[in-house]
Amino acid sequence: MGARSHERPRQALHGLVTVAGAAALASAVVSLVVAVAGGLLMACTAPAPPALAGWLVAGVVSHAALMICGFLGTVIGMERAVAAGYRLALVAPLASACGAGLLMFGHHEGGSAAFVLAAIAFLIVNLEIVARQIAPHTVLLLLGAVSWLVGCILFDRRAGAPIQWWLVFLVMTVAAERLEMTRMTRRSRHAPLQLGVVMALLVAGASLCGSASVVGAVGSGLFGSALILLSAWLFKHDIARRTLLSDGLSRYMAVCLLGGYGWLAVSGVGWIGLALGWPLRDMALHSLGLGFIVGMMMAHVPVILPALTGVRLRFGAQFYLPLMALHASLAVRVFPGAADPLVRGTGALLNAATLLLFASTVLGASIAWRLKRRREIGVQD
């Protein structure tokens, strides 16, 4: 997510210039590490050790909360704060970072309350964005913020199905960004309305998923159907179909996006399978969380990281390696792994290795840019 035309120019606030911003991002990274460690422990077929470190227990118990609110919520909140251009907007990422820290220390009540505060602050920021410009994509961003708040309230009350609402938040955020990009193409005048219907179906599914028996199954079916329809909408309308024919960073981003849309459809199949009583929960959750969301993250890191931190990257073909590893490891996890817990655990381990590979790629690209810059300065001198 980058700054958009409807947003005011960035003023004194720029990414991680502030100590608070740096602390929030550091907390987000720790949340990711703890959540991944907890996920690996859950996917492991061997019995867990009798005495686990507290942070590992938190990684297992609060895996989704740390991954979605602690990591992604903090990063997205930081991006919104930078785009908004004023320091009070940092309340959202700081609160989500604090919430993650409290969860990791075993304080559920304090952590969940901090997440609610983060979601409220994030909602206020998005209300201001809509006030600046009322448009389909800004309204969708606002609805995504509402979904995050609903999920956090349910998590705080230990009720309902917060994960589905958190996923709605992420899906709506991505869909809003892609809807805005369709303005650069000759889109159908019905495209925003079509997307609105799909989002309504997604919200309806999330609303019912927390119910018991048949109603919950219907909710899962609606949720999965909405994801499949959204995948079809994105394949049809997204500009990535055109930028795929370009080169460099534009082509890389298009490959990431189109691959993510494929996993979005796979996730939809998984949710429908859950509605039918099939054991496809891992497919439903991780095709969406890893294949779609992490795929979007891989696409946008070369753009977002410089905007947030000032750290520049030298893009190259090496960025395709972790992307291919993501698709391959996730395919192992959700297809043969659906019937074999050992294979599923192996796929989860490969997923974690993929994230480490991507982080190493980004670090290497940063170093490469610095070296290139030094050479250019040396030539000028």
C-alpha positions in Angstrom: 0.0 0.0 0.0 1.4 3.3 -1.0 0.4 6.9 -0.8 -2.5 7.8 -3.0 -3.7 10.9 -4.9 -6.5 11.5 -2.3 -3.9 11.8 0.5 -2.1 15.0 1.6 1.6 15.2 1.0 3.7 13.7 3.7 4.8 16.4 6.1 7.3 16.0 8.9 6.2 12.4 9.5 8.2 10.1 7.2 8.2 6.4 7.9 10.4 5.5 10.8 12.0 8.9 11.4 10.4 8.8 14.8 11.6 6.4 17.6 7.9 5.4 18.0 7.7 4.3 14.4 10.9 2.3 14.6 9.7 0.6 17.8 6.4 -0.3 16.2 8.0 -1.9 13.2 10.4 -3.8 15.4 7.5 -5.1 17.4 5.8 -6.1 14.1 8.8 -8.2 13.1 9.0 -9.9 16.5 5.3 -10.6 16.3 5.9 -12.3 12.9 8.7 -14.4 14.3 6.7 -15.5 17.3 3.6 -16.3 15.2 5.6 -18.3 12.7 7.3 -20.3 15.5 3.9 -21.0 17.1 2.5 -22.0 13.7 5.4 -24.5 13.2 4.8 -25.9 16.7 1.1 -26.4 15.8 2.0 -28.1 12.5 4.5 -30.4 14.1 3.3 -34.0 14.4 5.7 -34.8 17.3 4.4 -34.2 20.9 5.3 -30.8 22.3 7.9 -30.5 25.0 6.4 -30.5 28.5 7.6 -27.1 29.4 7.5 -24.4 26.7 8.8 -20.9 26.8 6.1 -18.3 27.4 6.6 -16.7 24.0 6.2 -20.0 22.3 3.0 -20.6 24.2 1.8 -17.2 23.0 2.8 -18.1 19.4 0.5 -21.1 19.6 -2.4 -19.7 21.5 -2.4 -16.3 19.7 -1.0 -17.3 16.4 -3.6 -15.6 14.2 -3.8 -12.5 16.5 0.0 -12.0 16.3 0.2 -12.6 12.6 -2.8 -10.4 11.6 -3.0 -7.7 14.2 0.5 -7.7 15.6 2.3 -7.9 12.3 0.1 -7.0 9.4 -2.1 -4.6 11.4 1.0 -2.7 12.6 2.5 -2.5 9.2 -0.7 -1.4 7.5 -1.4 1.1 10.3 2.1 2.5 9.9 1.6 3.0 6.1 -1.7 4.7 6.8 0.0 7.0 9.3 2.7 8.0 6.9 0.1 8.6 4.2 -2.0 10.7 6.6 1.0 12.8 7.4 0.4 13.6 11.1 1.8 12.0 14.2 -1.5 11.2 16.0 -2.1 8.7 13.2 0.7 6.6 14.8 -1.6 5.7 17.6 -3.0 2.8 15.6 0.3 1.0 14.8 1.7 1.8 18.3 -1.4 0.3 20.0 -1.3 -2.8 17.8 2.4 -3.2 18.6 1.7 -2.9 22.3 -1.1 -5.4 22.0 1.2 -7.9 20.4 3.8 -7.4 23.2 1.2 -7.9 25.9 0.0 -11.1 24.2 3.6 -12.4 24.0 4.0 -11.9 27.7 0.7 -13.8 28.4 -1.6 -10.8 29.1 -4.6 -11.6 26.9 -6.9 -9.0 28.4 -4.4 -6.1 28.0 -3.3 -7.3 24.6 -6.9 -7.6 23.2 -7.9 -4.3 24.6 -4.8 -2.7 22.9 -5.9 -4.2 19.6 -9.4 -2.7 20.0 -7.8 0.7 20.6 -5.6 0.2 17.5 -8.6 -0.7 15.4 -10.5 2.4 16.7 -7.6 4.7 15.9 -7.2 3.1 12.5 -10.9 3.6 11.8 -10.6 7.3 12.6 -7.7 7.6 10.2 -9.8 6.0 7.4 -12.7 8.2 8.3 -10.5 11.2 7.6 -9.4 9.7 4.3 -13.0 9.3 3.2 -13.8 12.8 4.3 -11.0 14.1 2.0 -12.4 12.0 -1.0 -15.5 9.9 -1.1 -14.7 7.2 -3.6 -15.5 3.4 -3.9 -11.9 2.4 -2.9 -11.7 4.8 0.1 -15.1 3.6 1.3 -13.9 0.0 1.0 -10.8 0.9 3.0 -13.1 2.2 5.7 -15.2 -0.9 5.7 -12.0 -2.9 6.1 -11.1 -0.9 9.1 -14.6 -1.6 10.6 -14.0 -5.3 10.0 -10.7 -5.2 11.9 -12.5 -3.5 14.8 -15.3 -6.1 14.8 -12.7 -8.9 14.9 -10.8 -7.3 17.7 -14.0 -6.8 19.8 -14.8 -10.5 19.3 -11.3 -11.4 20.2 -11.4 -9.3 23.4 -14.7 -10.9 24.4 -13.5 -14.4 23.4 -16.6 -14.8 21.3 -17.7 -15.4 17.7 -15.2 -15.9 14.9 -12.6 -13.1 15.0 -10.3 -14.7 12.4 -12.9 -14.4 9.7 -13.4 -10.7 10.4 -9.7 -10.1 10.5 -9.4 -11.8 7.1 -12.2 -9.6 5.8 -10.1 -6.6 6.9 -7.1 -7.9 4.9 -9.0 -8.9 1.9 -10.9 -5.5 1.7 -7.7 -3.6 2.1 -6.1 -5.4 -0.9 -9.3 -5.2 -2.9 -9.6 -1.4 -2.3 -6.1 -0.9 -3.5 -6.6 -2.9 -6.6 -10.0 -1.2 -7.3 -8.2 2.1 -7.2 -5.6 0.8 -9.7 -8.4 -0.2 -12.1 -9.0 3.5 -12.8 -5.9 3.3 -14.9 -7.7 0.9 -17.3 -10.9 0.9 -19.3 -12.9 -0.9 -16.6 -16.5 -1.7 -16.9 -18.7 0.9 -15.2 -20.3 -2.0 -13.3 -17.0 -3.2 -11.9 -17.2 -1.2 -8.5 -20.8 -2.5 -8.1 -19.8 -6.0 -8.8 -17.0 -5.8 -6.2 -19.4 -4.3 -3.7 -21.7 -7.3 -4.1 -18.8 -9.7 -3.6 -17.7 -7.8 -0.4 -21.3 -7.9 0.9 -21.3 -11.7 0.4 -17.9 -11.9 2.2 -19.2 -9.9 5.2 -22.4 -12.1 5.3 -20.2 -15.2 5.4 -18.1 -13.8 8.2 -21.2 -12.8 10.2 -22.5 -16.4 10.1 -19.2 -18.3 10.6 -19.3 -17.8 14.4 -22.7 -19.6 14.6 -23.1 -23.3 15.4 -24.1 -26.2 13.2 -25.9 -25.4 9.9 -25.7 -21.6 10.1 -22.0 -21.7 10.6 -21.6 -24.1 7.7 -23.6 -21.7 5.5 -21.4 -18.9 6.6 -18.3 -20.8 5.6 -19.8 -21.6 2.2 -20.7 -17.9 1.6 -17.2 -16.9 2.7 -15.6 -19.3 0.3 -17.9 -18.4 -2.6 -17.1 -14.7 -2.1 -13.4 -15.4 -2.2 -13.8 -17.3 -5.5 -15.9 -14.5 -7.0 -13.3 -12.0 -5.8 -10.5 -14.0 -7.5 -12.5 -14.0 -10.7 -13.1 -10.2 -10.4 -9.4 -9.5 -9.9 -8.3 -11.7 -12.8 -10.8 -9.8 -15.0 -10.3 -6.2 -14.0 -6.8 -5.9 -12.4 -4.1 -4.0 -14.3 -1.7 -6.8 -13.5 -2.8 -8.6 -16.7 -1.3 -5.8 -18.7 1.8 -5.1 -16.6 2.7 -8.8 -16.8 3.8 -7.9 -20.4 6.2 -5.2 -19.1 9.6 -5.8 -17.5 11.5 -5.2 -14.2 9.6 -4.5 -11.0 6.3 -4.0 -12.8 6.4 -7.5 -14.2 7.5 -9.0 -10.8 4.6 -7.3 -9.1 2.1 -8.6 -11.7 3.4 -12.2 -11.2 3.0 -11.8 -7.5 -0.5 -10.4 -7.8 -1.8 -13.0 -10.3 -0.4 -15.9 -8.3 -2.0 -14.5 -5.2 -5.4 -14.4 -7.0 -5.0 -18.0 -7.8 -4.5 -18.9 -4.1 -7.5 -16.8 -3.2 -9.6 -19.1 -5.3 -8.0 -22.2 -3.7 -8.8 -20.7 -0.3 -12.4 -20.3 -1.4 -12.6 -24.0 -2.3 -11.2 -24.7 1.2 -13.9 -22.7 2.9 -16.6 -24.4 0.9 -15.0 -27.7 1.8 -15.2 -26.8 5.5 -18.9 -26.1 5.0 -19.3 -29.6 3.6 -17.5 -31.1 6.6 -14.2 -31.8 4.8 -10.9 -31.4 6.8 -9.7 -28.4 4.8 -9.2 -25.8 7.5 -5.4 -25.5 6.8 -6.1 -25.0 3.1 -8.8 -22.4 3.8 -6.7 -20.3 6.2 -3.2 -20.6 4.7 -4.0 -20.4 1.0 -5.5 -17.0 2.0 -3.0 -15.9 4.6 0.1 -17.1 2.9 -0.7 -17.5 -0.8 -2.8 -14.3 -1.1 -1.7 -12.0 1.7 2.0 -12.8 1.8 2.0 -12.8 -2.0 0.6 -9.3 -1.9 3.3 -8.4 0.6 6.1 -9.7 -1.6 4.7 -7.7 -4.4 4.7 -4.4 -2.5 7.7 -4.6 -0.2 10.0 -3.1 -2.9 7.7 0.0 -2.9 6.5 0.1 0.7 9.8 -0.4 2.4 11.5 2.7 0.9 8.3 4.8 1.6 8.2 3.8 5.3 11.9 3.6 6.1 13.8 5.4 3.4 15.7 2.1 2.9 16.1 1.6 -0.9 16.3 -1.7 -2.7 18.1 -2.7 -5.9 15.5 -4.8 -7.6 16.7 -7.9 -9.5 15.7 -11.3 -10.7 16.6 -12.7 -7.2 13.2 -11.6 -6.0 11.6 -14.3 -8.0 13.3 -17.0 -5.9 11.3 -16.6 -2.6 8.2 -16.1 -4.7 8.6 -19.4 -6.4 9.5 -21.0 -3.0 6.3 -19.6 -1.6 4.1 -21.2 -4.3 6.0 -24.5 -4.2 6.0 -24.9 -0.4 2.3 -23.8 -0.1 1.3 -26.3 -2.8 3.0 -29.1 -0.8 1.2 -28.0 2.4 -2.3 -27.6 1.1 -2.6 -30.4 -1.5 -0.8 -33.6 -0.5 -0.6 -32.1 3.0 -4.4 -32.0 3.3 -4.4 -35.8 3.8 -1.0 -36.3 5.5 -0.1 -34.4 8.7 3.6 -35.1 8.2 3.6 -33.6 4.7 1.6 -30.7 6.0 4.1 -30.1 8.7 6.9 -30.3 6.2 5.1 -27.7 4.0 4.8 -25.4 7.0 8.5 -25.7 7.7 9.2 -24.8 4.0 6.8 -21.8 4.3 8.9 -20.5 7.2 12.1 -21.0 5.3 10.5 -19.1 2.4 9.8 -16.1 4.7 13.4 -16.2 5.8 14.6 -16.4 2.2 12.5 -13.4 1.3 13.9 -11.4 4.3 17.4 -12.3 3.2 16.6 -11.2 -0.4 15.4 -7.8 0.8 18.5 -7.4 3.0 20.7 -8.3 0.1 18.9 -5.9 -2.2 19.4 -3.1 0.3 23.1 -3.8 0.5 23.3 -4.0 -3.3 21.7 -0.5 -3.6 24.1 1.0 -1.1 27.1 -0.5 -2.9 25.8 0.8 -6.2 25.2 4.2 -4.8 28.7 4.4 -3.4 30.2 3.4 -6.7 28.2 6.1 -8.4 29.3 8.7 -5.9 32.9 7.5 -6.4 32.7 8.0 -10.2 31.3 11.5 -9.8 34.1 12.4 -7.4 
